[in-house]
Amino acid sequence: MLQYPITLQTHNFISSPASPEPDTPIPENLTKVTKIVNCKILRDHKIIEKDAIWIQDGKIIDPHKFFWYQKRLPDEVLDAEGLLVAPGFIEAQINGAFGVDFSLPLDHDKYEKGLLKVSRGLLKYGTTSYCPTIVSSSSSVYHKVLSHLKPRAGSAKTGATVLGAHVEGPFINKARHGAHELGVLQASAHNGYKDFKNVYGFEGETPEAQKKLSEEDLNCVKIITCAPELDGVMGTIPDLVKAGITVSVGHSMANISQAEKAVINGATFITHLFNAMPQFHHRDPGVIGLLGSRFDLPRPYYGLICDGIHVHPNSIKIAYDSHPKGAILVTDAMSAMGLLPGSYQLGNMSVTKEDDRVYIEGTDTLAGSVITLDECIRNFIKFTHCSVIEALEAVTLHPASLLGIQESKGVIKPGADADLVFLSDDLFVRRVFVAGEEVDLKAIDAEIIKQF
Amino acid sequence: MRLVIRQDFEAVSYHVAKYVKERIREFAPTASKPFVLGLPTGSSPIGVYRNLVKFHQAGELSFQHIITFNMDEYVGLPRDHPESYHSFMWSNLFKHVDILPENVHILDGNATDLDLECQRYEEKIAAVGGIELFLGGIGPDGHIAFNEPGSSLNSRTRVKTLAYDTIVANARFFDNDITKVPNLALTVGVATVMDAREVCIIITGAHKALALAKCIEEGVNHMWTVSAIQLHPRGMVVCDEDATLELHVKTVNYFKSIEKVHEQLIGSDNVGLQGGVRSWRGNAESTYHQ
């Protein structure tokens, strides 16, 4: 026997919304709409075929809404020729490239020119957003250099988006300084946020003020790498997070409980896991042990320099197997990345660059990493036997989630920026789009060869 | 009325899709003489749409000069709600083909004046010269579109209150929350469908068997609104073997035998798309339409 309830909703037609419905935003203007067909799309942790990508005003749009509200067909249909389309790659740690060193304070115009060169050159490797990384420096260097690195949108002409700087140091441990200059390291941060503010030159007097600047894209620092075991740093981590900055543990001697406390305080990233930190010890796993943490918070993301040199492939696989969703591939590349093989004078260092590595001239000592991000992806799959989807997410979705920009970068979904990379099946970069416009990769190649 | 019986859902879908493709090809639509198609939603036409998309992707069918009118839409549901019929048509058909957005007509369940919307819909159909071919499915209670039992067989596009059974059945798409299910819908009337120059109903599955039997073997009855097809000069029902389970063996044999006669005695090349015989022995030139 059916019971008829009394509570069926009745509609009041006079007050029901006139079409179109208020919640769905409709572009008023008739700007160009591009449809990309014949592609394989990386979306929602899957590779989807027989679908298309629709772009308008530099963003990806929902074709369903476009069809019903704008009532027209796309202006341009691009054939992707069966290539795999992934979101543009996001680089979280890169010190320079093409002969440019971000940590070198040059005069204003020269620095801007260098930044432009790198922003354009990185497009070749599929990187459409990046955090220029500054090694430990004196505060005068930070004050000069960071003003150039406020977030700036990318375009097909001006290159990749600058997301803000990654300042690696100077609040790091002397014992794990890596290639950083000892003289500029800070041993402590007794005054908490004020010390960080004075060294880097933050404009916000308080974390809240800095957060406001972050929201307006005026905060030049996106990621800070620090050693949480230093005096005063652990207690400042919550303030830095409040200021809208991603805090990363790196160049540190922290033991496992100090590392876990840093994560509880708000650190969400580990800078180049395995490098510049104590070796794994089974009774005190240290920073590496964060991959085995079992507290209520999610385990942090971790950067991996995937050149097979900085970290042994087996170690990469162990890290990936223990925490696959946390892997973020980085290059940590230095200024010789992207240059053709040869001898170069970079700053006060003479180097010899070969195809995939760079040595201090006349020695067997590596001068740093020169791997490119797309090569990292191919290596990652080789070292861990992960799927193409997981490897691509390690340079798109994961860094975007780390930096809190996963609604606009690192994903292909309506509302996201139309930064796209077309990859062959063996994951080589074929075509690149920034903000919906195709990049002329040949012109970029010609530029780089010309200048060196 | 023609009753075409095929083996299963896939075969039925293929037959209907091929029929639509051939009809459009024969019609040869142009910008000034578009082909007006009436389209249903629900589980019955999904296979048809899949096949139509395949034909389009193979280059055999273009939707450029096709105007479509859908049968129904819920009232009060946002256009991009995953359960709205706009979303259904988009993801099953329009997304994959080259139809022009201005040629697509679906009732607007969010209009401020619903009665005016229904009236305008009828006017739009008349303005393009009426519907050439109306596809449809039926419900287990024999209803076509949302013309539930008791609907006038002379009805036109209007607002309908949904039956309680329908609301309960639809709750599974709305988080099993009955208060979220729309309880009103805009639907074309029985007469609106029957005004089309040709009507093709798709009936598959054993749960539709009783409805099919009532609609074909018994009288024209407003309790089984699809039975109005008995009065249509060019009606066609395409069904699978499971849907014939409640029909008399005599009925099934009769319709199967007609197809056999077409194939074996007249020759399937000789039979026109709408059942007419192109030529018969004696006079090779003349055409003879049933």
Interface residues (C-beta under 8 A of the other chain):
Chain A: L2 Y4 P5 T7 L8 Q9 T10 H11 F13 I14 S16 P17 A18 S19 P20 E21 D23 T24 K50 D62 P63 H64 K65 F67 W68 Q70 K71 R72 L73
Chain B: V75 G76 P78 R79 D80 H86 S87 W90 S91 F94 K95 H96 D98 L100 P101 E102 V104 D108 N110 A111 T112 D113 L114 Y164 I167 I178 T179 N183 L184
